[in-house]
Amino acid sequence: MFQPFKEYLEEELFSRFDLSSRSIPAGLESNLSDRGKNQATIQSWCYQCPQLRKIRYTYIDAGETAQVFNSVMYPSHNYQMPLLGIDFLSFGKKKILVVLDFQPLFRDRAYLDKYIEPMRTVRDKYNELAQNLEMKFYDANQYFSKYLLFAKTDADTVVNRLFPAYQEYIQLYWQMLESAEQFTAPEQVQRIIKAQQDYDQYSADRDPAHGLFSSYFGSEWAERFLYEFLFEDAVPLAVPSGSR
């Protein structure tokens, strides 16, 4: 279901940026589930370029049972740009959840005006994809913008509405990145590094996909995938004594 989204992203990345591959820890770049009758494959890609220090995306294909496309782009530590977050999940054609956002690193008014307000024009064209759903695992006021797309939807809407919205969000992100201010002062860069590290920790601690990865590929692999690839700057939560 989401292959066209992955292909569009790849075409954009390779045509716009001077990409080089970023290593993925051994054994995490792909996997095949042999659990039960519903086989699933997972494959990940990771790149970098001068503007984006980490571009990662993952596709899970379990046939009609599940299709998942997930991506996060981390700007260079010289930019305080939001992260571009993409999370599209389909569990059968009738249970589809989509999330697309510029995920803010800071929440002061000047930052939001500069990096989040430009999204408003695009978001307002796709209000049916901006449903006021409850976030079960995250705080909507932390690392999410008020102009995110967040919806339960259907296959027709994915093709006819989500795909053009996705293209417009990505084009806007490129435009903002092209004109983004670069920071070089050590204290400014360190502030950005810490904000991105905090994002990884927050996300890893709450990521609901860990259960999905575990169900297909086992808990040990899922734990490695979460902390060594998806959110590599996060530190695994300590396991309480006596719980092993």
C-alpha positions in Angstrom: 0.0 0.0 0.0 2.8 2.5 0.9 5.4 1.5 -1.7 4.6 4.6 -3.9 5.4 6.7 -0.8 8.8 5.0 -0.3 9.6 5.3 -4.0 8.7 9.0 -4.1 10.9 9.7 -1.1 13.8 7.8 -2.7 13.5 9.7 -6.0 13.5 13.0 -4.1 16.4 12.2 -1.9 18.6 10.9 -4.7 17.8 13.7 -7.1 18.3 16.5 -4.5 21.1 15.5 -2.2 24.6 14.2 -2.4 23.8 11.1 -0.4 26.2 8.6 1.1 25.2 5.4 2.8 25.1 5.3 6.6 25.9 2.0 8.2 23.1 -0.1 9.8 24.2 -2.5 12.5 24.7 -6.0 11.3 21.5 -8.0 11.2 19.2 -5.0 11.5 19.1 -4.0 7.8 16.5 -6.7 7.0 14.8 -9.7 8.5 12.2 -12.3 7.6 9.6 -13.5 10.1 9.0 -17.2 10.3 6.4 -17.0 12.9 3.0 -18.4 12.1 1.4 -18.4 8.7 1.7 -14.7 8.0 5.2 -14.2 6.8 6.6 -10.6 7.1 9.7 -9.0 5.8 11.3 -5.8 7.1 13.9 -3.8 5.3 15.6 -0.6 6.3 17.7 2.0 4.5 19.9 4.8 6.0 21.7 7.7 4.3 23.4 11.0 5.2 24.3 14.2 3.4 25.6 17.6 4.5 22.1 18.9 5.3 20.7 15.7 6.9 22.9 13.7 9.2 20.6 10.7 9.3 17.8 9.7 6.9 16.3 6.5 7.8 13.3 4.6 6.5 11.8 1.2 7.0 9.2 -0.9 5.2 7.4 -3.9 6.7 5.5 -6.1 4.3 3.2 -8.7 5.7 0.9 -8.9 2.8 -2.7 -7.9 3.5 -2.1 -8.4 7.2 0.2 -5.4 7.6 2.0 -2.8 5.6 4.1 -0.2 7.4 6.2 2.6 6.1 8.2 4.6 8.7 10.8 7.3 8.3 12.6 10.0 10.3 15.0 12.6 9.0 17.4 14.2 11.3 18.9 17.5 10.1 22.6 18.3 10.6 23.5 19.6 14.1 24.1 22.9 12.4 20.3 23.3 11.8 17.6 23.6 14.4 15.0 22.5 11.9 12.3 20.1 13.1 12.7 16.4 12.3 10.5 15.1 9.4 8.5 12.2 10.8 6.5 9.7 8.7 4.5 6.8 10.1 2.0 5.0 7.9 0.4 1.7 9.1 -2.2 -0.5 7.5 -3.5 -3.6 9.2 -5.9 -4.9 6.5 -7.4 -2.4 4.2 -9.9 -1.1 6.8 -7.6 -0.3 9.6 -5.2 2.4 8.5 -3.4 4.9 10.6 -1.3 7.7 9.2 1.0 10.3 10.9 3.0 13.0 9.1 4.7 15.9 10.8 7.5 18.3 11.2 8.5 17.4 14.7 9.7 20.5 16.6 12.8 20.3 18.8 11.9 23.4 20.7 8.6 25.1 21.7 9.4 28.8 22.1 7.2 31.1 20.1 9.9 32.3 17.7 10.8 28.7 16.8 7.3 27.7 16.2 6.6 30.8 14.1 9.6 30.1 12.0 9.5 26.3 11.5 5.9 25.2 12.2 3.6 28.0 10.9 4.7 27.5 7.3 2.9 24.1 7.5 -0.5 25.6 8.1 -1.3 26.4 4.5 -0.7 22.8 3.4 -2.4 21.3 6.4 -5.5 23.4 5.9 -6.0 21.7 2.4 -6.2 18.3 4.0 -8.3 18.8 7.1 -9.9 15.3 6.8 -6.4 14.0 7.5 -6.0 16.1 10.6 -8.4 14.3 12.9 -8.3 15.2 16.6 -7.4 11.7 17.7 -6.1 10.8 21.2 -2.5 9.9 21.4 -2.2 6.8 23.6 1.6 6.6 23.8 2.8 10.2 23.4 2.2 13.7 24.7 0.8 15.7 21.8 2.5 18.8 23.1 6.0 17.2 22.9 7.7 16.6 19.6 4.5 17.1 17.6 3.2 20.2 15.9 -0.3 21.5 15.8 -0.3 21.1 12.0 0.5 17.3 11.9 -1.6 15.0 9.8 -2.9 12.3 12.1 -5.9 10.2 10.9 -7.6 6.9 10.8 -8.5 6.5 7.1 -9.2 4.1 4.2 -7.3 2.9 1.2 -9.0 5.3 -1.3 -8.0 8.3 0.9 -4.5 7.0 1.1 -4.2 7.2 -2.7 -6.3 10.3 -3.4 -5.6 12.5 -0.5 -2.7 11.3 1.6 -0.3 10.9 -1.3 -0.6 14.5 -2.6 -0.5 15.8 1.0 2.7 13.8 1.6 4.3 15.2 -1.5 3.4 18.8 -0.5 4.8 18.3 3.1 8.0 16.9 1.7 8.4 19.7 -0.8 7.8 22.2 1.9 10.4 20.5 4.1 13.0 20.7 1.3 12.3 24.4 0.8 12.7 25.2 4.5 15.9 23.2 4.7 17.3 25.0 1.7 16.8 28.4 3.4 17.5 27.3 7.0 19.9 29.3 9.1 23.1 27.4 9.9 24.5 27.6 13.5 28.2 27.3 14.2 28.7 28.5 17.7 29.5 25.5 20.0 26.8 26.3 22.5 24.2 26.5 19.8 25.3 23.3 18.2 25.4 21.5 21.6 21.8 22.7 22.3 20.7 21.1 19.0 22.6 17.9 19.7 21.0 17.6 23.1 17.5 18.2 21.6 17.9 15.5 19.1 19.2 13.1 21.7 16.3 13.9 24.0 14.0 13.2 21.0 15.5 9.8 20.6 15.2 8.9 24.3 11.6 10.1 24.5 10.7 8.2 21.3 12.4 5.0 22.2 10.9 4.9 25.7 7.4 5.1 24.3 7.5 3.6 20.8 4.4 1.4 20.3 5.9 -0.3 17.3 8.2 -2.3 19.6 5.4 -4.7 20.2 4.8 -5.2 16.5 8.5 -5.8 15.8 8.6 -8.3 18.7 5.6 -10.2 17.4 7.2 -10.8 14.0 10.9 -10.9 14.7 11.3 -11.6 18.4 11.9 -9.4 21.4 15.7 -9.5 21.3 15.9 -8.4 17.7 13.2 -5.7 18.3 15.2 -4.3 21.2 18.3 -4.0 19.1 16.4 -2.5 16.3 14.8 0.1 18.5 18.0 1.2 20.3 20.8 0.5 17.8 19.0 1.8 14.7 15.7 3.6 15.0 16.8 5.7 18.0 20.5 5.1 18.3 21.1 8.1 20.7 18.7 6.6 23.3 19.8 4.6 26.2 17.8 1.4 27.0 15.6 1.6 30.1 17.1 -0.2 33.0 15.5 -3.6 33.7 14.3 -3.7 37.3 16.1 -6.3 39.5 14.2 -9.6 39.8 12.3 -9.1 36.5 14.7 -11.0 34.3 
